[in-house]
Amino acid sequence: MDNQNPELMDSRENDSLIGNYVFPASSSQEMLWFLYNLDNKWRSIYNIPAAIKAEGKIDRIFLQRAVNYIVSRHESLRTRLFQTNGKLFQVIKPEVEVTLSYISLDDIDEKKKWAEALRLMAFDAQNPFPLSEDSLLRITLFKLSNDVYCILIVINHIIADGLSVEIIVSELIRTYQAFSNNTHPDLTNLPVQFVDFVAWQQEWMKTKDYERHHEYWIKQLNNVPLVLELPTDRSRALSSTVNGATKQFIIQDDLSKRLRLFARNSGTTLYTVLLTAFASLLFRYTKQEEFLIGIPIANRQRAELEPIVGFLANTLVIRCDFKGDPEVTEVLNRIHKAVLEAVAFQKFPFPNIVEELRPERLVNRNPIFQIMFGLQEIQPLDFNKNSEKYSQLFIDYGLSKFDLSLFLMDDKNSIKGYLEYNSYLFDIDRIERFIQHYEIVLEGFIEERNKKVSELKLLRIIRVPESEQMGSDDLVLSENTLGENTLIELLELQARQSPNQTSVRYNNVEFSYKELNATVNQLANFLIRRGIKPGNRVSIILNQSFELLISILAVLKIGAVYIFLEPRSCLERIDYILKGVGSSALITKGKLFPINLTIPLVVKIEDLNLDHYNSENPEIKIFVDDIAFMTYEANFAPKLVGINVTHRNIINTTSSISREFNLTDQDVFLSINSQSLDLAPLEFFLPIYMGAMIVIVDENQQASDPCPWKLKDITVVQGTQSVLYKLIESNSHPKSKFTALCYRENFRSEIYNYFYKNDIKFCNLHGSLGTVTFLSKKSSQNANVDTTVVTSNSIHVTDQNLSRVPIGVCGELWVDNVSISSGYSSAALTSSQFLPNPFTKELGARMFRTGNTVRIRRHNILELIKNTDSSIQFRGFSTNLDGIMSLLKMHDFVQDVAVFVPESETEDTIIACIVTNRLDKEELKDDLKNLIKKYTPFLLPITFFFVDFIPLKEEKVNYEALSELCNSASKTNTRTEQMMPRTPTENTLTEIWKNILKRTNVGIHDDFFQMGGNSLLVGQLASEIEKFFKLKISMKNIFENTTIESLALTIESGLKKANNNTIEHSMEKILDKLTNEQIDSLLNTPK
């Protein structure tokens, strides 16, 4: 075939093709060409290096002749790539000479020679090839001594694959030996070349067999997640990262032999056993029941293809299915079947799978799969002679194509492993643990084959002294032994030791600790005289104020239990709680008192004259395990459940936070939040524990001054996202020491970034005082920062069988001993959430199920993955999605409902999806808003979507599909008016898209790839943009701006920049032509 390809005839750029052979590129080459042009970082990652150590004299002349012979033998080694009119072609030169490079290390110190040789080889392996070069092959000879050499071969993957490199190494050495012995190389003639394979493949793609393969892969990969979320040491960067490293390891001979025997007895292969163990470990790490792993395959099914060089290899995708918590034998059968089927359909090109599935295009993540696995049987090099000895060298060239790639080499004895990993995402200690866990899983397959995969041990049982347990792979934080003092006893102690220390500032009046304690005592003694006893329930309905503080402390002083009720709550909620707890008294103000309620004792705080009552401490003994207060979820449901919070909980939490953030009695705490927020009691309890000052700001003060943190000396503030956002807008926080304690929410990245920039200590608190699981997000420029443990109490991370999981593995978080409350007001709920603690010998010890899925990152550090139940904290309130749905279902026209909180950087809302047959949906929406406003006003504003059905997956709400339904419904309302182009740039792009995509209807918000765009069409689009706008734009820019609207903005910005550069250049030309006298004259011209 010559270069007279009709698709090339009209291009003026094709003069360079004269005298060459031109053939279509394969779809795999098209994919690599696209990646090469997408991002400069990808230009090195598809280099394939191979290094050979040669012991014996190497003659450079003979080696150069051997290189030339091999290049002339294989057309792929004389191939470059050329693209025109959206088509990619292979251009083969009849003759190409690849010059052998030579580097001598004679002058390097003997002890440093090998290190320097490896460094230079790794550097060369990273050096990218221009795909327009006549040959994409480099060979370098390194001389370390007169009888020790290294031969480095680097070739671009676009013209070769792994087996091709083995062929090149073998033929190069055999040819060199033949020339050095003055004989002709004994190599068989090549019946075909790589271009023949491409032609066969493209003809096959027109057949019914291709359609059969196509149907299989589309069915096999239907509805499977295309992302596997492995635990990482850093959040994924927004752009691609290819920095990598490789950790080598060996599966010893004994285990290797047992694995081979296990495979035979199981009726499967060693390959399947090793792959299934790898997949099982990924399942244990992620708890993801389905995911994909890529596996390479030679794809040389015809005998004549075996000796040729070219990119024949294909990538198969294995669907790993762990649904139903299978046993080892079952999952072996599943993956064995998946592998056999994939091999049977191996001819279907992987790039075609990508185009068919059209995954979301992300520049920082591989599509379809992010994990690769391979097993290769290796044979020692058989070219050794008496005077020469050859052996393979491993080159770690510091790059990684995928998040994680496990390559195993089987020499029939031991199995060598190479775990290649993205070093931006993973640290070496995590990778070393992963390898240890992999070996443990392999042993578990043999010894516990009838167990469920979820029950396999990942920890080796090693008995160590208790003092050394922190060095183990498990995470059990040592329990903090606290004193038996309660908060009230600490208040009294502070009043004795530092009586004049300021405790509270309210309405510009300051109270010392002595005065605070005396006032609290007076109210406490009043309550005692009115018959309130330890253990009685006392409800409090008060707004943020000094009176609220002394009421809470007075109830605690007498050993009673307080229940705070939000004054704005609906009467039904207040009545339900008061009756449920059996309140003996209610402390309130006249205007806040619900007159329809009947309470044994109603204390109107404004009517009291406390001077008539004793100011001495009541002689009542309070124990740390006594209940201090009860708290309820913020929503209204048919059955509200209270949480009992003990004095020990209070002390434990305050001590943990004060220690974590180095808080002292010199700090000044701002109190501005309603006590109905889960963690608002800390605004009172934490400073009293520290002996510090509280500045109470009530609603009237907040109305007149929306930025109360500007008050003098404030150093600690806590609150919801809205509160902290006001702090950012005001930019008025103290510039010295400042700490922000925040309630668990999905905070906007700008809040994190602001804290980082201004060096603000920041903690995003999770949990409640009743079920203390205090986690935090530290200040960082990256909003997706690590979540860490703040509490110092014993915690456990377990699998579903209550077995501890090792570092890096997902598990459920449990809290025990001093960190848990005494339970719920419901005995049934208490028994389901508070379980006997299997990790201690202490009689009656329990641990609490937090509802959080976490990963252990390293000692004392956890990463919060998700909540496993429907409980959430929203705008500082603890609520329950099930409770919200129950509330909405109270309406007669709501047939079905699902509620979720979207993951959003900009929105602060709950979304409710409603199924209804009511025609007037706007009226129904108003009814539902009024229902929410009556019972749970803190949820407003809430976003309602009306849908035809609630999508399910395995009998549970499919929130991913539900979110897509909402997005579609949202776009439908605005799509029509936004479809048409609005600017000349958008209009030109629209016409370009119509021409390239062969579409008649294109809108400015349509996605290029969703409309049929692919990697080659991106190149054509870039060419058309350059043609029409006279502006070069990178494929990466197109990839990141996949709509006409966003791409038009990028083009207009580029044109503006280019125009400014042109003006500057023109001015420079004019000034260059002026003499110094003319310039001086211009500068001195009077105005």
BAMIMAR-411579 format. One record per residue (C-alpha): residue in three letters; z, x, y. Coordinates in steps of 0.2 Angstrom, whole numbers, plus 5000, padded with zeros to 4 digits. Layout:
ALAZXY...
//
This chain:
MET500050005000ASP499650075017ASN500250035035GLN499049905039ASN500349765037PRO499649615047GLU501449585054LEU501349755062MET499649755070ASP500049685087SER501449805092ARG501049955103GLU502650035096ASN501850055079ASP500850215083SER502250305074LEU501750215058ILE500050295057GLY499950395041ASN501450325033TYR501750185020VAL502550025026PHE503449905015PRO504649755018ALA506549795018SER507649705006SER508949585011SER510349705008GLN509549835019GLU509349695033MET511249665032LEU511649855034TRP510349865048PHE511249725057LEU512949795055TYR512249965061ASN511649895077LEU513149775079ASP514449895083ASN514350085084LYS515950095074TRP514950035059ARG513650175060SER514750305050ILE515550185038TYR514050165027ASN513750355024ILE514050395006PRO514750575004ALA514750674987ALA515550844986ILE515350964971LYS516351124969ALA515251264961GLU516051414953GLY514751554952LYS513451634962ILE512351504972ASP510651554978ARG510151464994ILE508351484992PHE508251404975LEU509451264981GLN508251234996ARG506851224984ALA507851104973VAL508250994988ASN506350984993TYR505950934975ILE507150794974VAL506550724991SER504750734986ARG505250644969HIS506150494977GLU505250394990SER506950324997LEU507450495002ARG505850495014THR506250325021ARG506750265038LEU506950085045PHE505850005058GLN506049835066THR504749725075ASN504549545079GLY506149505070LYS505549585054LEU506349745046PHE505249865037GLN505450025026VAL504350165033ILE503950305020LYS503250475025PRO502150555012GLU503050725015VAL504750765022GLU505750925022VAL507650915022THR508351075028LEU509851135018SER511251175030TYR512351325027ILE514151365032SER515051525028LEU516951525028ASP517051715024ASP518051745041ILE519351615037ASP521051665030GLU521151635011LYS522551515013LYS521651405025LYS519851405018TRP520051255007ALA520851155021GLU519451205033ALA518151165020LEU518850995017ARG519050965036LEU517251005039MET516550905025ALA517550755031PHE516850775048ASP515050785042ALA515350635031GLN515850535047ASN514250595057PRO513150445058PHE511250445054PRO509950375067LEU509050255056SER507450305064GLU507550485056ASP506250525043SER507550555030LEU509350485029LEU509950625018ARG510950785023ILE511450925011THR512651065016LEU513151225006PHE514851295010LYS515251465005LEU517151505002SER516851664993ASN515551754983ASP515851654968VAL516551484975TYR515451364984CYS515451174989ILE513951074990LEU514050915001ILE512850775000VAL512850635013ILE511650495012ASN511550325021HIS511950175011ILE510350085017ILE509250195006ALA510450224992ASP511950164982GLY513350244972LEU512350264956SER510950344967VAL512150474973GLU512550514955ILE510650534951ILE510450644966VAL511850754961SER511350774943GLU509450804947LEU509850924961ILE510951034950ARG509751024935THR508251064946TYR509251214954GLN509651284937ALA507851264932PHE507151354947SER508451494946ASN507851524928ASN506051524933THR505651364924HIS505051184929PRO506351054930ASP506450944915LEU506550774923THR505650614917ASN504250544927LEU504750394938PRO503750244933VAL504250144948GLN505150164965PHE506350064976VAL504949974985ASP504449904968PHE506149834965VAL506049754983ALA504349674979TRP505049604962GLN506549534971GLN505649454984GLU504449374972TRP505849314961MET506649234976LYS505149114975THR505549054958LYS506548914950ASP507749044942TYR508249094960GLU508648914964ARG509748914948HIS510649064954HIS510748984972GLU511548824965TYR512848924955TRP513449024969ILE513548874982LYS514548774969GLN515648924964LEU516148964982ASN516348784988ASN517948744997VAL518748914993PRO519649005008LEU518549155015VAL520049245022LEU521549325012GLU523049355024LEU523849515017PRO525449575025THR525049705038ASP526049835048ARG525149785064SER524249635070ARG522349635067ALA521449705083LEU520249595092SER518749715089SER518249795073THR519349935066VAL518650055053ASN519950195053GLY520450215035ALA521250325022THR521350345003LYS522850354992GLN522550434975PHE523650394960ILE523550404941ILE523950274928GLN524650384914ASP523950404897ASP525250304888LEU525050154900SER523150174899LYS523150164880ARG524250014880LEU523149924892ARG521649954882LEU522549884866PHE523149734876ALA521349704882ARG520649704864ASN522049594858SER521749474872GLY519949454868THR519449524885THR519049694893LEU519949834902TYR518949784917THR519649604917VAL521449664914LEU521449784928LEU520549664940THR521749514935ALA523249624938PHE522549674955ALA522249484959SER523949434953LEU524749564965LEU523749494979PHE524349314974ARG526149374974TYR525949454991THR525149315000LYS525649154990GLN523749104992GLU523249004976GLU521349044979PHE520449184987LEU518949304984ILE518749484979GLY517149574980ILE516549684965PRO515049804966ILE513749794952ALA512349914948ASN511049774947ARG509849884937GLN509449764923ARG507649834919ALA507650004911GLU506350074923LEU507550054937GLU508950164930PRO508350334936ILE507750284954VAL508650314970GLY508850164982PHE509950024988LEU509849914972ALA511749884970ASN512349704973THR514049634977LEU514749494967VAL516149374973ILE517449334961ARG518449174964CYS520249204959ASP521149044954PHE523049044953LYS523248854955GLY524548774945ASP525548924943PRO524648994928GLU525349104914VAL524649284912THR523549234898GLU522849084907VAL522449184923LEU521649324912ASN520449184904ARG520049114921ILE519549284929HIS518649344913LYS517649184914ALA517249204932VAL516749384930LEU515549344915GLU514749204925ALA514549314941VAL513749454930ALA512549324923PHE512049274941GLN512049444948LYS510249454954PHE510649334969PRO510849454984PHE512549454993PRO511749435010ASN511049275005ILE512749215000VAL513349255018GLU511849165026GLU512149005015LEU514048995018ARG513949035036PRO515749095038GLU516449105055ARG515849265063LEU517249375068VAL516949555074ASN518649605067ARG518549545049ASN517349555035PRO516549385030ILE516749305013PHE518049435007GLN519049575013ILE519649654997MET518549754985PHE518849804967GLY517849924956LEU518050014939GLN516850154934GLU516850254918ILE516650434922GLN515950574912PRO516250764916LEU514750854924ASP513750924909PHE512851064919ASN514051194916LYS513451364910ASN514351524906SER513951594924GLU514151424933LYS515451284933TYR515251124942SER516650994946GLN516750844958LEU517850844974PHE518650694982ILE518250685001ASP519350565011TYR518250545027GLY519450435036LEU518550265035SER518750105027LYS517449965025PHE518649835020ASP520549795022LEU520849855005SER519749924991LEU520449974974PHE519250094964LEU519750154947MET518950294937ASP519150284918ASP518950444908LYS519450364892ASN521150444893SER522050414910ILE521450304924LYS521250374941GLY521450264956TYR520950274973LEU521650144985GLU520550145001TYR521450055016ASN521150015034SER522450125042TYR522550025058LEU523249875048PHE524249975035ASP525450115035ILE525550235020ASP527350175014ARG526650005012ILE525150065002GLU526250174991ARG527350024987PHE525849924983ILE525250054971GLN527050044963HIS526949854962TYR525249864954GLU525849974940ILE527349864937VAL526249714936LEU525149804923GLU526749834913GLY527249654915PHE525549594908ILE525849694892GLU527749654890GLU527749474897ARG526049404894ASN526749224891LYS527649224907LYS526949134923VAL526249264936SER527449204948GLU528849254937LEU528249434934LYS529549564940LEU528949664955LEU530549764956ARG531149894943ILE532949874939ILE533850024945ARG535750034946VAL536250124962PRO537950134970GLU538249994983SER538250124997GLU536450164993GLN535749994990MET534949995007GLY533750125001SER533050004987ASP531449904989ASP532449744991LEU533149665007VAL534949615007LEU535749645023SER537549695022GLU538749555027ASN539649585043THR541449575041LEU542049475056GLY543849445061GLU544649265059ASN544649235078THR543849075084LEU542949065101ILE544448965108GLU545649115103LEU544449235111LEU544449125127GLU546349125127LEU546349315124GLN545249345139ALA546349235150ARG547849345145GLN546949515146SER545749485161PRO546449335170ASN545549365186GLN543849405178THR542549265184SER542149145170VAL541049015179ARG540148985195TYR539648805198ASN539148735215ASN539548895223VAL541348885217GLU541949025205PHE543348995192SER544249145184TYR544549145165LYS546349105169GLU545848945179LEU544548895166ASN545748905151ALA547148815161THR545848675165VAL545248665147ASN547048655142GLN547448505153LEU546048405146ALA546448455128ASN548348405131PHE547748235138LEU546648205123ILE548148245112ARG549248125121ARG547947995118GLY548048015100ILE546548135096LYS546948245081PRO546148395072GLY544548335063ASN544248185074ARG542548155081VAL542348155100SER540648115107ILE540148185124ILE538848105136LEU538748215151ASN537448305161GLN537348485164SER538948525174PHE540648615174GLU541448455167LEU540348465152LEU540948645148ILE542748605149SER542448445139ILE541648545125LEU543048675125ALA544448545126VAL543848465110LEU543748635101LYS545448675108ILE546248535098GLY545248565082ALA544248405084VAL542348395082TYR541148365097ILE539548275096PHE538448295112LEU537348145116GLU535848165128PRO536148045142ARG534347995142SER534347955124CYS533947775119LEU535347655116GLU534847635098ARG535047815095ILE536747835103ASP537347685094TYR536747745077ILE537547915079LEU539247855086LYS539347735072GLY538747865059VAL540047995064GLY541447865068SER541847935085SER543747915090ALA543347955108LEU541947965121ILE541948075136THR540748025149LYS540447975167GLY540447795173LYS538647785177LEU538147865160PHE539247755149PRO538247635139ILE539247475142ASN538647385126LEU539547515115THR541347485108ILE542347655106PRO544247665103LEU544447785118VAL543247805133VAL543747945144LYS542847935161ILE543048115167GLU542948075186ASP544447955184LEU545548095177ASN546848185187LEU547148335176ASP548548405187HIS549648285178TYR549448365161ASN550148525154SER549048685157GLU549748785142ASN548848815126PRO549048675113GLU549948735098ILE548648685086LYS547948815073ILE546148815071PHE545248895056VAL543548985057ASP542848865043ASP543348705052ILE541948605059ALA541648635078PHE540248515082MET538848415074THR537048415080TYR535648295076GLU533748315076ALA532948255092ASN531848125085PHE532347945080ALA532047905062PRO532747765051LYS534047895044LEU534648025056VAL535548175047GLY536848275056ILE537248465054ASN538948525053VAL539248685063THR540848785060HIS541848895071ARG541249045060ASN539448995064ILE539749015082ILE540649185081ASN539349255069THR537949205080THR538649265096SER539149425089SER537449455081ILE536549425097SER537749515109ARG537549665097GLU535649665096PHE535449655114ASN536949765120LEU537649625130THR539349655139ASP540649575149GLN539649635165ASP538149515161VAL537949355170PHE537249215160LEU536249075168SER536548895160ILE535148765165ASN534748685149SER535248515141GLN536548535128SER535448435117LEU534248585114ASP534648665097LEU535248835105ALA535848775122PRO537648795116LEU537448975117GLU537348965136PHE539148925135PHE539749015119LEU538949185121PRO539649225138ILE541349165133TYR541249275117MET540849425129GLY542049385142ALA540649375154MET540149255168ILE539149085167VAL538149015181ILE537948835178VAL536548755187ASP536448555186GLU534948445188ASN535148425207GLN535148615210GLN533648635199ALA532748505209SER533048595225ASP532748765218PRO531548775203CYS531848965201PRO533748975199TRP533649145191LYS533449215208LEU535249185210LYS536249345213ASP536649455198ILE535849345184THR535449455169VAL535249335155VAL534249175154GLN533749065140GLY532648925138THR530948845133GLN529248905136SER529048795152VAL530648875159LEU530049045156TYR528349015163LYS529148965179LEU530049135179ILE528349215177GLU527549115191SER528949155203ASN528949345198SER530749345205HIS531849405190PRO532949555194LYS532049715192SER533449805183LYS534249745167PHE533649575161THR533649485145ALA532649325140LEU533249225125CYS531949095120TYR531848945109ARG530648955094GLU528948905100ASN527148965099PHE527249065116ARG525749105126SER525249285125GLU525349295144ILE527249275142TYR527449415130ASN526349525140TYR527349485156PHE528949535147TYR528149695141LYS527449745158ASN529149715166ASP530249795153ILE531149625149LYS532149615133PHE531449465124CYS532049375109ASN531149215102LEU532649135093HIS532249035077GLY533448915068SER534948825075LEU536848865076GLY537048755061THR535848855050VAL535849025058THR534249115054PHE534049215070LEU532349295071SER531549375086LYS529949435093LYS530149595102SER529249635119SER527449695116GLN525749695124ASN525149605109ALA525749425107ASN525549435088VAL527049545087ASP528249575072THR529649445069THR531249535065VAL533049495059VAL534349485073THR535749415062SER536849545053ASN537249425039SER536749425021ILE535049355018HIS533849345003VAL532049325001THR531549254984ASP530149184975GLN530149004968ASN531249054953LEU532549124965SER532149304960ARG532149424974VAL530449484980PRO530049664986ILE529449735003GLY527749665007VAL527849504997CYS527949325003GLY529549234999GLU530749095004LEU532149145016TRP533949105011VAL535549135021ASP537249145014ASN539149155017VAL539649165036SER537949125042ILE537748945035SER538548785041SER539648675030GLY538248565027TYR537448405032SER538148235035SER537148175020ALA537948245003ALA536248224995LEU535348335008THR536748455007SER536648474988SER534748504990GLN534748635004PHE536348725000LEU536248804983PRO537548904973ASN537249094977PRO536649184962PHE536749354971THR538649364972LYS540149354961GLU541149254974LEU541749084967GLY540948934976ALA539849044987ARG538248954993MET536648995001PHE535548895013ARG533748855011THR533048895029GLY531248815026ASN530448985032THR529249085022VAL529349265026ARG528849435021ILE529949585021ARG529149725031ARG530449855030HIS532249865029ASN533049735041ILE531349675047LEU530549515042GLU528849435047LEU528949245049ILE527449175040LYS527748985041ASN528948845039THR528848775022ASP529548605027SER529148475041SER530548535052ILE529948615068GLN530748665085PHE529748595099ARG530148635117GLY531848685112PHE532248535102SER532348525083THR531348385076ASN530448335060LEU528648295059ASP529048165045GLY530248085057ILE528848065070MET527647995058SER529047865052LEU529247815070LEU527347795073LYS527247695057MET528447565064HIS526947495074ASP526047355065PHE524347415068VAL524647595062GLN523947605044ASP524147785042VAL524647935052ALA524748125051VAL525548235064PHE525448425067VAL525748555081PRO524048645085GLU524048835085SER523548855104GLU523748985117THR523648865131GLU524248695125ASP526048635122THR525848475113ILE525948375097ILE524448295090ALA524548125081CYS523048065071ILE523047875069VAL522047765056THR521947585063ASN520847435062ARG521347385080LEU519847375091ASP520747405108LYS521247585104GLU521747625122GLU523047475122LEU523647545105LYS523847715112ASP524847645127ASP525947555114LEU526247715104LYS526647815120ASN527947685125LEU528647695107ILE528847885109LYS529547875127LYS530847755121TYR531547855106THR530948035108PRO530448065127PHE530448255125LEU528848235114LEU527848175129PRO526448215133ILE525748185115THR523948185111PHE523248045100PHE521648045090PHE520947895081VAL520147945064ASP519347845050PHE520447925037ILE521748065034PRO520948205024LEU521948255009LYS521948414998GLU522848404981GLU523748244987LYS524348325003VAL523748315021ASN522348445023TYR522748495041GLU521348615042ALA520048475039LEU521148365051SER521048485065GLU519148495063LEU519048305064CYS520048315080ASN518948445087SER517348345083ALA518148195091SER518548295106LYS516848365108THR515948205106ASN516648135122THR515948275132ARG514448345122THR513048235130GLU513248285148GLN513548465144MET511948485132MET510648525145PRO510448695154ARG511148705171THR510448875178PRO508848965177THR509649095165GLU510248955153ASN508548875154THR507649035149LEU508849065135THR508648885129GLU506748915127ILE507049085118TRP508148995106LYS506948855102ASN505648985099ILE506649095088LEU507648965078LYS506148845077ARG507148705085THR506648575097ASN508348515102VAL509548655108GLY511148635119ILE512048765129HIS513548745118ASP512748755101ASP513148905091PHE511749025087PHE512249055069GLN512748875065MET510948825070GLY510148945058GLY510249115066ASN510449275056SER510649455057LEU508749495060LEU508549355072VAL509949425082GLY508849585084GLN507349475089LEU508449385102ALA508949545109SER507149595111GLU506649435119ILE508149455131GLU507549625136LYS505749565138PHE506149415149PHE507649475159LYS507249665159LEU508949695153LYS509549785137ILE510949695128SER511849745113MET511849645097LYS513749655098ASN513649555115ILE512649425106PHE513849415091GLU515249395103ASN514349265114THR513549145102THR513249005114ILE511948995128GLU513248965140SER514249115136LEU512749225134ALA512049175150LEU513549225159THR513449395150ILE511649415156GLU511949375174SER513449495174GLY512349635167LEU510949595180LYS512149595194LYS512849765189ALA511049835186ASN510549775203ASN512049855212ASN511550025203THR509750005208ILE510349985227GLU511550135226HIS510150235218SER508850185231MET510150235245GLU510350405237LYS508550435237ILE508350385256LEU509850495260ASP509150645250LYS507550635262LEU508550645278THR509050805286ASN510850845291GLU510450815309GLN509750645305ILE511250595295ASP512450655309SER511450555321LEU511650395311LEU513550425308ASN513750455327THR512750305333PRO513850215346LYS514150025341
//
